[in-house]
Amino acid sequence: MSDDPQTLPQSVSGRSAGGTRKGLETRARIIRGAREALENDGIEAVTTRKIASSAKVRLATLHYYFDSKESLLLAVLQDMIDDMALAYLPAIPFSEDPEDRIAALIRLIWHYIGQTRDRQLAQIELTLYALRTKGAEWLAERQYLAYIDFYGGLIFDDQDVPEDVRKRIAAAVARFILIGIDGLILQSFALQDDTVANESVEALIGATRDYLARLKKADDIG
């Protein structure tokens, strides 16, 4: 696995842990080491030597499980999303009203962001790395599609609405939320003004509810 973005291997698939307990634990340890390096020191810290040292594995072992930088970063991304699921799912109310879900989800997202500043910066760096690195653009796309799918599944779950319409509306609302959240993260971290941030969060909730109403009206959904 090369640390030079210009000489990354074409393969982006991480190798299987083989199903053994030791293999799974080793793979998880490598992912954790890469994630800690990314969150603590930025994308430049995601080098084979630093990750292997943090994970307490040999370089050859790291190369065996992840044959490219992208395959490792993809595993890190999935690990971050799994953590979000653990934080979000128990806290989302079981209201059938998507407007209530939108408000609860956006406030929960913002609370989570406030608790995980380094992780948010790491995710931004991961996106920029993928967009700047030739051949790695797909990683940024995969990142955003994963967020859209995750948020969309928490927003609109009316079983009386045809599945294709439900998924389309949910994905559109999730994309809208991400547009706002991305901007709010950068604004909040730059200005460090909680009052402005909270006002912006509530404005995003109102705008997202209005957008949902327009989508439902366009599909003649009550």
CYANA upper distance limits for C-alpha pairs under 8 A (distance plus 0.5 A):
  1 MET  CA      8 LEU  CA      7.45
  1 MET  CA      9 PRO  CA      7.63
  1 MET  CA     48 THR  CA      7.78
  1 MET  CA     63 HIS  CA      6.40
  1 MET  CA     66 PHE  CA      7.78
  1 MET  CA     67 ASP  CA      5.76
  1 MET  CA     68 SER  CA      5.30
  1 MET  CA     69 LYS  CA      6.72
  2 SER  CA      7 THR  CA      6.92
  2 SER  CA      8 LEU  CA      5.98
  2 SER  CA      9 PRO  CA      7.91
  2 SER  CA     48 THR  CA      8.28
  2 SER  CA     68 SER  CA      7.42
  2 SER  CA     69 LYS  CA      7.49
  3 ASP  CA      7 THR  CA      8.39
  3 ASP  CA      8 LEU  CA      7.83
  3 ASP  CA     46 VAL  CA      8.44
  3 ASP  CA     47 THR  CA      6.19
  3 ASP  CA     48 THR  CA      7.41
  3 ASP  CA     69 LYS  CA      7.70
  4 ASP  CA      8 LEU  CA      6.96
  5 PRO  CA    133 THR  CA      6.76
  5 PRO  CA    134 LYS  CA      8.50
  6 GLN  CA    133 THR  CA      7.85
  6 GLN  CA    134 LYS  CA      7.87
  8 LEU  CA     68 SER  CA      6.75
  8 LEU  CA     69 LYS  CA      7.41
  9 PRO  CA     67 ASP  CA      7.86
  9 PRO  CA     68 SER  CA      6.24
 10 GLN  CA     68 SER  CA      8.20
 10 GLN  CA    135 GLY  CA      8.46
 11 SER  CA     67 ASP  CA      7.46
 11 SER  CA     68 SER  CA      7.01
 11 SER  CA     71 SER  CA      8.40
 12 VAL  CA     67 ASP  CA      7.51
 12 VAL  CA     68 SER  CA      6.20
 12 VAL  CA     69 LYS  CA      8.21
 12 VAL  CA     70 GLU  CA      6.18
 12 VAL  CA     71 SER  CA      5.05
 13 SER  CA     66 PHE  CA      7.74
 13 SER  CA     67 ASP  CA      7.66
 13 SER  CA     68 SER  CA      8.12
 13 SER  CA     71 SER  CA      5.73
 14 GLY  CA     65 TYR  CA      6.25
 14 GLY  CA     66 PHE  CA      5.05
 14 GLY  CA     67 ASP  CA      6.78
 14 GLY  CA     68 SER  CA      8.17
 14 GLY  CA     71 SER  CA      5.72
 14 GLY  CA     72 LEU  CA      7.28
 14 GLY  CA     75 ALA  CA      8.44
 15 ARG  CA     64 TYR  CA      7.38
 15 ARG  CA     65 TYR  CA      5.30
 15 ARG  CA     66 PHE  CA      6.51
 15 ARG  CA     67 ASP  CA      7.97
 16 SER  CA     65 TYR  CA      7.34
 17 ALA  CA     23 GLY  CA      5.18
 17 ALA  CA     24 LEU  CA      5.80
 17 ALA  CA     27 ARG  CA      7.02
 17 ALA  CA     65 TYR  CA      7.51
 18 GLY  CA     23 GLY  CA      6.76
 18 GLY  CA     24 LEU  CA      8.13
 19 GLY  CA     23 GLY  CA      7.19
 19 GLY  CA     24 LEU  CA      7.11
 20 THR  CA     24 LEU  CA      6.67
 21 ARG  CA     25 GLU  CA      6.61
 22 LYS  CA     26 THR  CA      6.56
 23 GLY  CA     27 ARG  CA      6.67
 24 LEU  CA     28 ALA  CA      6.61
 25 GLU  CA     29 ARG  CA      6.57
 26 THR  CA     30 ILE  CA      6.80
 26 THR  CA     57 VAL  CA      8.40
 27 ARG  CA     31 ILE  CA      6.83
 27 ARG  CA     65 TYR  CA      7.12
 28 ALA  CA     32 ARG  CA      6.59
 29 ARG  CA     33 GLY  CA      6.61
 29 ARG  CA     55 ALA  CA      5.81
 30 ILE  CA     34 ALA  CA      6.72
 30 ILE  CA     51 ILE  CA      7.22
 30 ILE  CA     52 ALA  CA      7.41
 30 ILE  CA     54 SER  CA      8.41
 30 ILE  CA     55 ALA  CA      5.63
 30 ILE  CA     57 VAL  CA      8.26
 30 ILE  CA     62 LEU  CA      7.40
 31 ILE  CA     35 ARG  CA      6.55
 31 ILE  CA     72 LEU  CA      7.44
 31 ILE  CA     75 ALA  CA      7.11
 31 ILE  CA     76 VAL  CA      6.24
 31 ILE  CA     79 ASP  CA      8.33
 32 ARG  CA     36 GLU  CA      6.57
 32 ARG  CA     55 ALA  CA      7.68
 32 ARG  CA     76 VAL  CA      8.06
 33 GLY  CA     37 ALA  CA      6.72
 33 GLY  CA     51 ILE  CA      5.67
 33 GLY  CA     52 ALA  CA      7.82
 33 GLY  CA     54 SER  CA      5.56
 33 GLY  CA     55 ALA  CA      5.43
 34 ALA  CA     38 LEU  CA      6.62
 34 ALA  CA     46 VAL  CA      6.56
 34 ALA  CA     51 ILE  CA      5.74
 34 ALA  CA     54 SER  CA      8.38
 34 ALA  CA     72 LEU  CA      8.21
 34 ALA  CA     73 LEU  CA      8.31
 34 ALA  CA     76 VAL  CA      7.56
 35 ARG  CA     39 GLU  CA      6.52
 35 ARG  CA     76 VAL  CA      6.35
 36 GLU  CA     40 ASN  CA      6.29
 37 ALA  CA     41 ASP  CA      6.09
 37 ALA  CA     42 GLY  CA      7.22
 37 ALA  CA     43 ILE  CA      8.26
 37 ALA  CA     45 ALA  CA      6.13
 37 ALA  CA     46 VAL  CA      6.36
 37 ALA  CA     50 LYS  CA      7.96
 37 ALA  CA     51 ILE  CA      7.40
 38 LEU  CA     42 GLY  CA      5.02
 38 LEU  CA     43 ILE  CA      5.78
 38 LEU  CA     44 GLU  CA      8.31
 38 LEU  CA     45 ALA  CA      6.75
 38 LEU  CA     46 VAL  CA      6.48
 38 LEU  CA    122 ALA  CA      6.31
 39 GLU  CA    118 ASP  CA      5.76
 39 GLU  CA    119 ARG  CA      5.87
 39 GLU  CA    121 LEU  CA      7.78
 39 GLU  CA    122 ALA  CA      5.62
 40 ASN  CA    118 ASP  CA      7.22
 41 ASP  CA     45 ALA  CA      6.14
 42 GLY  CA     46 VAL  CA      7.85
 42 GLY  CA    122 ALA  CA      6.73
 42 GLY  CA    125 GLU  CA      7.55
 43 ILE  CA    122 ALA  CA      7.78
 43 ILE  CA    125 GLU  CA      6.80
 43 ILE  CA    126 LEU  CA      7.39
 43 ILE  CA    129 TYR  CA      8.00
 45 ALA  CA     50 LYS  CA      7.49
 46 VAL  CA     50 LYS  CA      7.36
 46 VAL  CA     51 ILE  CA      7.05
 47 THR  CA     51 ILE  CA      6.61
 48 THR  CA     52 ALA  CA      6.43
 48 THR  CA     59 LEU  CA      7.26
 48 THR  CA     62 LEU  CA      8.01
 49 ARG  CA     53 SER  CA      6.51
 49 ARG  CA     59 LEU  CA      7.29
 50 LYS  CA     54 SER  CA      6.58
 51 ILE  CA     55 ALA  CA      6.47
 52 ALA  CA     56 LYS  CA      6.20
 52 ALA  CA     57 VAL  CA      5.60
 52 ALA  CA     58 ARG  CA      6.51
 52 ALA  CA     59 LEU  CA      6.32
 52 ALA  CA     62 LEU  CA      6.99
 53 SER  CA     57 VAL  CA      7.04
 53 SER  CA     58 ARG  CA      8.32
 57 VAL  CA     61 THR  CA      6.81
 57 VAL  CA     62 LEU  CA      7.40
 58 ARG  CA     62 LEU  CA      7.03
 59 LEU  CA     63 HIS  CA      6.71
 60 ALA  CA     64 TYR  CA      6.66
 61 THR  CA     65 TYR  CA      7.11
 62 LEU  CA     66 PHE  CA      6.59
 63 HIS  CA     67 ASP  CA      5.86
 63 HIS  CA     68 SER  CA      8.42
 66 PHE  CA     71 SER  CA      6.50
 66 PHE  CA     72 LEU  CA      6.22
 67 ASP  CA     71 SER  CA      7.43
 68 SER  CA     72 LEU  CA      7.13
 69 LYS  CA     73 LEU  CA      6.70
 70 GLU  CA     74 LEU  CA      6.47
 70 GLU  CA    136 ALA  CA      7.44
 70 GLU  CA    139 LEU  CA      7.72
 71 SER  CA     75 ALA  CA      6.89
 72 LEU  CA     76 VAL  CA      6.78
 73 LEU  CA     77 LEU  CA      6.57
 73 LEU  CA    126 LEU  CA      8.31
 74 LEU  CA     78 GLN  CA      6.80
 74 LEU  CA    139 LEU  CA      7.45
 75 ALA  CA     79 ASP  CA      6.71
 76 VAL  CA     80 MET  CA      6.79
 77 LEU  CA     81 ILE  CA      6.84
 77 LEU  CA    123 GLN  CA      8.44
 77 LEU  CA    143 GLN  CA      7.57
 78 GLN  CA     82 ASP  CA      6.63
 79 ASP  CA     83 ASP  CA      6.83
 80 MET  CA     84 MET  CA      6.87
 81 ILE  CA     85 ALA  CA      6.77
 81 ILE  CA    146 ALA  CA      8.46
 81 ILE  CA    147 TYR  CA      8.26
 82 ASP  CA     86 LEU  CA      6.90
 83 ASP  CA     87 ALA  CA      6.82
 84 MET  CA     88 TYR  CA      6.39
 85 ALA  CA     89 LEU  CA      6.09
 86 LEU  CA     90 PRO  CA      7.70
 87 ALA  CA     91 ALA  CA      7.74
 87 ALA  CA    112 TYR  CA      8.29
 88 TYR  CA     92 ILE  CA      6.73
 88 TYR  CA    105 LEU  CA      8.46
 88 TYR  CA    108 LEU  CA      7.53
 88 TYR  CA    109 ILE  CA      8.39
 91 ALA  CA    108 LEU  CA      8.30
 92 ILE  CA    101 ARG  CA      7.71
 92 ILE  CA    104 ALA  CA      7.01
 92 ILE  CA    105 LEU  CA      7.16
 92 ILE  CA    108 LEU  CA      8.50
 92 ILE  CA    154 LEU  CA      8.45
 93 PRO  CA    101 ARG  CA      7.43
 93 PRO  CA    104 ALA  CA      7.79
 94 PHE  CA    101 ARG  CA      8.48
 95 SER  CA    100 ASP  CA      7.14
 95 SER  CA    101 ARG  CA      7.13
 96 GLU  CA    100 ASP  CA      8.48
 96 GLU  CA    101 ARG  CA      8.32
 96 GLU  CA    157 ASP  CA      7.97
 96 GLU  CA    158 ASP  CA      7.70
 97 ASP  CA    101 ARG  CA      7.00
 98 PRO  CA    102 ILE  CA      6.51
 98 PRO  CA    155 ILE  CA      6.11
 98 PRO  CA    156 PHE  CA      5.95
 98 PRO  CA    157 ASP  CA      8.19
 99 GLU  CA    103 ALA  CA      6.91
 99 GLU  CA    209 ARG  CA      6.34
 99 GLU  CA    212 LEU  CA      8.48
100 ASP  CA    104 ALA  CA      6.70
101 ARG  CA    105 LEU  CA      6.34
101 ARG  CA    154 LEU  CA      7.75
101 ARG  CA    155 ILE  CA      6.17
102 ILE  CA    106 ILE  CA      6.59
102 ILE  CA    155 ILE  CA      6.54
102 ILE  CA    205 ILE  CA      7.31
102 ILE  CA    208 THR  CA      7.94
102 ILE  CA    209 ARG  CA      7.64
103 ALA  CA    107 ARG  CA      6.71
103 ALA  CA    205 ILE  CA      6.12
104 ALA  CA    108 LEU  CA      6.52
105 LEU  CA    109 ILE  CA      6.49
105 LEU  CA    154 LEU  CA      8.22
105 LEU  CA    155 ILE  CA      8.33
106 ILE  CA    110 TRP  CA      6.68
106 ILE  CA    177 ILE  CA      8.15
106 ILE  CA    201 VAL  CA      7.83
106 ILE  CA    205 ILE  CA      7.26
107 ARG  CA    111 HIS  CA      6.69
107 ARG  CA    201 VAL  CA      7.70
108 LEU  CA    112 TYR  CA      6.60
109 ILE  CA    113 ILE  CA      6.63
110 TRP  CA    114 GLY  CA      6.74
110 TRP  CA    201 VAL  CA      8.10
111 HIS  CA    115 GLN  CA      6.98
112 TYR  CA    116 THR  CA      6.72
113 ILE  CA    117 ARG  CA      6.50
113 ILE  CA    120 GLN  CA      7.18
113 ILE  CA    185 ILE  CA      8.30
116 THR  CA    120 GLN  CA      6.86
117 ARG  CA    121 LEU  CA      6.92
118 ASP  CA    122 ALA  CA      6.64
119 ARG  CA    123 GLN  CA      6.72
120 GLN  CA    124 ILE  CA      6.85
120 GLN  CA    185 ILE  CA      8.38
121 LEU  CA    125 GLU  CA      6.68
122 ALA  CA    126 LEU  CA      6.54
123 GLN  CA    127 THR  CA      6.80
124 ILE  CA    128 LEU  CA      6.82
125 GLU  CA    129 TYR  CA      6.44
126 LEU  CA    130 ALA  CA      6.74
126 LEU  CA    140 ALA  CA      8.09
127 THR  CA    131 LEU  CA      6.75
127 THR  CA    139 LEU  CA      8.12
127 THR  CA    140 ALA  CA      5.61
127 THR  CA    143 GLN  CA      8.06
128 LEU  CA    132 ARG  CA      6.48
128 LEU  CA    140 ALA  CA      8.36
129 TYR  CA    133 THR  CA      6.47
130 ALA  CA    134 LYS  CA      8.37
130 ALA  CA    136 ALA  CA      5.47
130 ALA  CA    137 GLU  CA      5.45
130 ALA  CA    138 TRP  CA      7.84
130 ALA  CA    139 LEU  CA      6.27
130 ALA  CA    140 ALA  CA      5.97
131 LEU  CA    136 ALA  CA      7.32
131 LEU  CA    137 GLU  CA      5.42
131 LEU  CA    140 ALA  CA      6.96
132 ARG  CA    136 ALA  CA      8.45
132 ARG  CA    137 GLU  CA      8.05
133 THR  CA    137 GLU  CA      7.30
136 ALA  CA    140 ALA  CA      8.14
137 GLU  CA    141 GLU  CA      7.23
138 TRP  CA    142 ARG  CA      6.54
139 LEU  CA    143 GLN  CA      6.54
140 ALA  CA    144 TYR  CA      6.86
141 GLU  CA    145 LEU  CA      6.59
142 ARG  CA    146 ALA  CA      6.54
143 GLN  CA    147 TYR  CA      7.01
144 TYR  CA    148 ILE  CA      6.61
145 LEU  CA    149 ASP  CA      6.54
146 ALA  CA    150 PHE  CA      6.59
147 TYR  CA    151 TYR  CA      6.55
147 TYR  CA    174 ALA  CA      8.43
148 ILE  CA    152 GLY  CA      6.21
148 ILE  CA    171 ALA  CA      6.48
148 ILE  CA    174 ALA  CA      5.72
148 ILE  CA    175 ARG  CA      6.47
148 ILE  CA    178 LEU  CA      8.25
149 ASP  CA    153 GLY  CA      6.69
149 ASP  CA    171 ALA  CA      7.26
149 ASP  CA    174 ALA  CA      8.23
150 PHE  CA    154 LEU  CA      7.46
151 TYR  CA    155 ILE  CA      7.06
151 TYR  CA    171 ALA  CA      8.49
151 TYR  CA    174 ALA  CA      6.04
152 GLY  CA    156 PHE  CA      7.27
152 GLY  CA    167 LYS  CA      8.02
152 GLY  CA    170 ALA  CA      5.05
152 GLY  CA    171 ALA  CA      5.68
152 GLY  CA    173 VAL  CA      7.54
152 GLY  CA    174 ALA  CA      5.64
153 GLY  CA    157 ASP  CA      7.71
153 GLY  CA    170 ALA  CA      7.49
155 ILE  CA    170 ALA  CA      6.76
155 ILE  CA    173 VAL  CA      8.45
155 ILE  CA    174 ALA  CA      8.32
156 PHE  CA    166 ARG  CA      7.15
156 PHE  CA    167 LYS  CA      8.44
156 PHE  CA    169 ILE  CA      8.07
156 PHE  CA    170 ALA  CA      5.98
157 ASP  CA    166 ARG  CA      7.52
158 ASP  CA    166 ARG  CA      7.73
159 GLN  CA    163 GLU  CA      8.06
161 VAL  CA    165 VAL  CA      7.24
161 VAL  CA    166 ARG  CA      6.50
161 VAL  CA    221 ILE  CA      8.20
162 PRO  CA    166 ARG  CA      6.59
163 GLU  CA    167 LYS  CA      6.57
164 ASP  CA    168 ARG  CA      6.65
165 VAL  CA    169 ILE  CA      6.62
165 VAL  CA    219 ASP  CA      8.40
166 ARG  CA    170 ALA  CA      6.53
167 LYS  CA    171 ALA  CA      6.51
168 ARG  CA    172 ALA  CA      6.69
169 ILE  CA    173 VAL  CA      6.67
169 ILE  CA    212 LEU  CA      8.08
169 ILE  CA    215 LEU  CA      7.15
169 ILE  CA    216 LYS  CA      8.26
170 ALA  CA    174 ALA  CA      6.58
171 ALA  CA    175 ARG  CA      6.65
172 ALA  CA    176 PHE  CA      6.79
173 VAL  CA    177 ILE  CA      6.71
173 VAL  CA    208 THR  CA      7.41
173 VAL  CA    211 TYR  CA      7.82
173 VAL  CA    212 LEU  CA      7.02
174 ALA  CA    178 LEU  CA      6.74
175 ARG  CA    179 ILE  CA      6.79
176 PHE  CA    180 GLY  CA      7.10
176 PHE  CA    208 THR  CA      7.42
177 ILE  CA    181 ILE  CA      6.55
177 ILE  CA    204 LEU  CA      8.04
177 ILE  CA    208 THR  CA      7.30
178 LEU  CA    182 ASP  CA      6.38
179 ILE  CA    183 GLY  CA      7.10
180 GLY  CA    184 LEU  CA      6.62
180 GLY  CA    204 LEU  CA      6.98
181 ILE  CA    185 ILE  CA      6.58
182 ASP  CA    186 LEU  CA      7.16
183 GLY  CA    187 GLN  CA      6.62
184 LEU  CA    188 SER  CA      6.26
184 LEU  CA    197 ALA  CA      7.50
184 LEU  CA    200 SER  CA      7.81
184 LEU  CA    201 VAL  CA      8.20
185 ILE  CA    189 PHE  CA      6.56
186 LEU  CA    190 ALA  CA      6.49
187 GLN  CA    191 LEU  CA      6.38
187 GLN  CA    192 GLN  CA      8.34
187 GLN  CA    197 ALA  CA      8.28
188 SER  CA    192 GLN  CA      5.72
188 SER  CA    193 ASP  CA      6.94
188 SER  CA    194 ASP  CA      7.90
188 SER  CA    196 VAL  CA      8.47
188 SER  CA    197 ALA  CA      6.35
193 ASP  CA    197 ALA  CA      6.72
194 ASP  CA    198 ASN  CA      6.51
195 THR  CA    199 GLU  CA      6.71
196 VAL  CA    200 SER  CA      6.58
197 ALA  CA    201 VAL  CA      6.69
198 ASN  CA    202 GLU  CA      6.88
199 GLU  CA    203 ALA  CA      6.73
200 SER  CA    204 LEU  CA      6.64
201 VAL  CA    205 ILE  CA      6.85
202 GLU  CA    206 GLY  CA      6.88
203 ALA  CA    207 ALA  CA      6.66
204 LEU  CA    208 THR  CA      6.45
205 ILE  CA    209 ARG  CA      6.69
206 GLY  CA    210 ASP  CA      6.78
207 ALA  CA    211 TYR  CA      6.67
208 THR  CA    212 LEU  CA      6.65
209 ARG  CA    213 ALA  CA      6.74
210 ASP  CA    214 ARG  CA      6.85
211 TYR  CA    215 LEU  CA      6.80
212 LEU  CA    216 LYS  CA      6.64
213 ALA  CA    217 LYS  CA      6.58
214 ARG  CA    218 ALA  CA      6.64
215 LEU  CA    219 ASP  CA      6.97
216 LYS  CA    220 ASP  CA      6.42
216 LYS  CA    221 ILE  CA      5.38
216 LYS  CA    222 GLY  CA      7.52
217 LYS  CA    221 ILE  CA      6.35
217 LYS  CA    222 GLY  CA      7.93
